[in-house]
Amino acid sequence: MTQQNLSTKNWPQKDWPQKDSSKKAQYWAFCCATIFLIPASLLLTSCAGTPDEATPESELSPPTQTPAAPPPLPEGMSPIPDTELPEAVKASVFQDIATSQNIPVESLQVVGARRESWPDGCLGLGGPDEICTFAIVEGWEVTVSRDNDIWVYRTDSDGVNIRSVDVPATESF
């Protein structure tokens, strides 16, 4: 058996032009992307946290002072009862706001909460460079207020995955 030149063996000229290797490069890029992206997406979906990983409210910073009255709400908003919203979701959102804004948790108030079904693991807020799981995520949209400040968050049903929604500065509440 004779050794043949592998660069020309069994490669149809119409699919693999000898002088232009761009199709070969595209083919290999596609193969490599497929080989690496499928396991990566499976790994990301298996890394989702469990409800036990949520920080209980008792471990959050202890209240230093109990306010005499709840803070005033922006005009046209009224507080919602906390009976529906899971405590873990509320605690996660409050802790994120308190940490990012350097304000006490006790000064925050839930003014809106509704159940939502998000289109992906990024809660519908994924950026162009993010890889999000392609699964519907049941969760909450939570609106929190402090004086005239408003924050809107999206969460999963347990409050483990939370994301802040950018609220336009021109929007009035």
C-alpha positions in Angstrom: 0.0 0.0 0.0 1.4 3.4 -1.0 1.3 6.5 1.1 -0.8 9.2 -0.4 -0.8 12.9 0.1 -3.4 13.5 2.8 -4.0 17.1 1.7 -5.7 16.0 -1.5 -7.0 12.6 -0.6 -10.8 12.3 -0.4 -11.5 16.1 -0.2 -14.0 17.1 -2.9 -12.8 20.2 -4.7 -16.2 22.0 -4.3 -16.2 21.7 -0.5 -12.5 22.1 0.3 -10.7 24.5 -2.1 -7.0 24.0 -2.0 -6.0 27.6 -2.2 -8.7 28.9 0.2 -8.7 27.4 3.7 -11.5 29.7 5.1 -14.1 26.9 4.8 -11.8 24.5 6.7 -11.3 27.1 9.4 -15.0 27.7 9.7 -15.6 24.0 9.9 -13.0 23.5 12.7 -14.3 26.5 14.5 -17.8 25.1 14.5 -16.6 21.7 15.6 -14.5 23.2 18.5 -17.3 25.5 19.6 -19.8 22.6 19.6 -17.4 20.3 21.5 -16.7 22.9 24.2 -20.1 24.7 24.5 -22.3 21.7 25.0 -20.4 20.4 28.1 -20.0 24.0 29.4 -23.7 24.6 29.2 -24.4 21.3 31.0 -21.9 22.2 33.6 -23.5 25.6 34.2 -27.0 24.1 34.6 -25.6 21.6 37.1 -24.0 24.4 39.1 -27.3 26.0 40.1 -27.5 26.4 43.9 -29.9 24.8 46.2 -32.4 26.6 48.5 -30.3 25.6 51.5 -27.5 27.9 50.2 -29.5 31.1 50.7 -28.4 33.1 53.6 -31.1 33.1 56.3 -32.2 36.5 57.5 -30.9 35.7 61.0 -27.3 35.7 59.6 -27.7 39.1 57.9 -26.5 42.2 59.7 -28.5 42.5 62.9 -30.8 45.5 63.2 -29.1 48.3 65.1 -32.2 50.3 65.6 -35.9 49.5 65.0 -37.5 52.4 63.1 -40.6 53.9 64.7 -42.5 54.0 61.5 -41.9 52.6 58.0 -40.3 55.0 55.6 -42.6 57.0 53.5 -43.3 55.6 50.0 -43.1 57.5 46.8 -46.3 59.0 45.7 -48.8 56.5 44.1 -47.2 53.4 45.7 -48.4 51.3 48.6 -46.7 48.5 50.4 -47.7 44.9 49.6 -48.2 42.3 52.3 -45.1 40.1 52.9 -47.2 37.0 53.2 -46.7 35.9 49.5 -43.1 36.8 48.9 -40.8 34.1 50.3 -38.6 35.3 53.1 -35.4 34.0 51.4 -36.2 36.1 48.3 -36.9 39.2 50.3 -33.7 38.7 52.4 -31.5 38.2 49.3 -32.8 41.3 47.6 -32.6 43.5 50.7 -29.0 42.3 51.4 -27.9 43.0 47.8 -29.4 46.6 48.0 -28.0 47.2 51.5 -24.5 46.1 50.4 -24.4 47.9 47.1 -25.9 51.1 48.4 -24.4 51.0 51.9 -27.7 51.5 53.6 -29.4 49.6 56.5 -31.6 46.7 55.6 -34.2 48.0 58.1 -34.8 51.1 55.9 -36.0 49.1 52.9 -39.6 48.2 52.1 -41.1 45.9 49.5 -43.7 47.8 47.5 -44.3 45.3 44.7 -43.8 41.6 44.1 -45.2 39.3 41.5 -44.5 35.8 40.3 -42.8 35.6 36.9 -41.5 33.0 34.5 -38.1 34.2 33.1 -37.0 33.0 29.7 -33.6 31.8 30.7 -31.1 31.3 33.6 -30.1 35.0 33.3 -33.6 35.9 34.2 -34.1 37.7 30.9 -31.3 40.1 31.7 -28.3 38.4 30.1 -25.8 40.5 28.2 -24.3 39.8 24.8 -21.2 38.1 26.3 -23.1 35.9 28.7 -24.0 32.3 28.4 -27.5 31.7 29.9 -29.2 28.4 30.3 -32.1 27.9 27.9 -34.7 26.9 30.5 -37.7 28.8 31.8 -37.0 29.9 35.4 -39.9 30.5 37.8 -39.3 33.4 40.1 -40.2 36.9 41.3 -40.0 40.5 40.2 -39.5 42.5 43.4 -39.8 46.3 43.7 -38.2 47.8 46.8 -38.3 51.4 48.1 -36.5 53.6 50.5 -37.6 57.2 50.6 -37.7 58.2 46.9 -35.3 55.5 45.8 -36.7 52.5 43.9 -35.0 49.2 43.0 -36.4 46.5 40.8 -35.0 43.0 41.1 -35.6 39.7 39.3 -35.0 36.5 41.2 -35.5 32.8 40.9 -38.2 31.2 43.2 -35.7 30.7 46.0 -33.8 34.0 45.9 -30.5 32.3 45.1 -30.2 33.8 41.6 -31.0 37.6 41.7 -30.4 40.4 39.3 -31.0 44.1 39.5 -33.1 45.7 36.7 -31.8 49.0 35.5 -34.7 51.4 36.0 -34.6 54.5 33.7 -33.9 57.7 35.6 -36.8 59.5 33.8 -39.4 56.9 35.0 -41.6 58.4 37.7 -43.2 56.4 40.4 
